[in-house]
Amino acid sequence: MKYAVIRIKGHQYRIEEGQELLVDKLDTKKPEFETLLVSNDGKVRIGKPVVKGDGVKLKILENEVKGEKLYVKKFKAKSRYRKKIGFRPLYSKLLVEKVD
């Protein structure tokens, strides 16, 4: 079983070949990431802090995907203050082409 752990924009993801991944919106055409760990059939390489010569390839499928609408509610007791704000986060959709 091949998998890797990568870091994109401060978040860590465990990925496998053929997996589609939603990450925070990327501003570049080519995804920038760091490979922290690679496992290939039980042989584990751990980076210090990153793995040298990694074989992880990512491809951007869609650069802007809207997520679910999230609501934030504010309430203050005894003052009749209530407020509801909603927003939709933007994501980038990536495809893991190769893990080696």
KANOR-V703471 format. One record per run of one state. SS is the DSSP state (~ for helix, > for strand, _ for the rest). FROM is the first residue (numbers start at 1). TO is the last residue. If there is no record, write none. Layout:
[[SS/FROM/TO] [SS/FROM/TO]]
This chain:
[[_/1/1] [>/2/8] [_/9/10] [>/11/15] [_/16/19] [>/20/24] [_/25/33] [>/34/40] [_/41/42] [>/43/46] [_/47/56] [>/57/76] [_/77/80] [>/81/98] [_/99/100]]
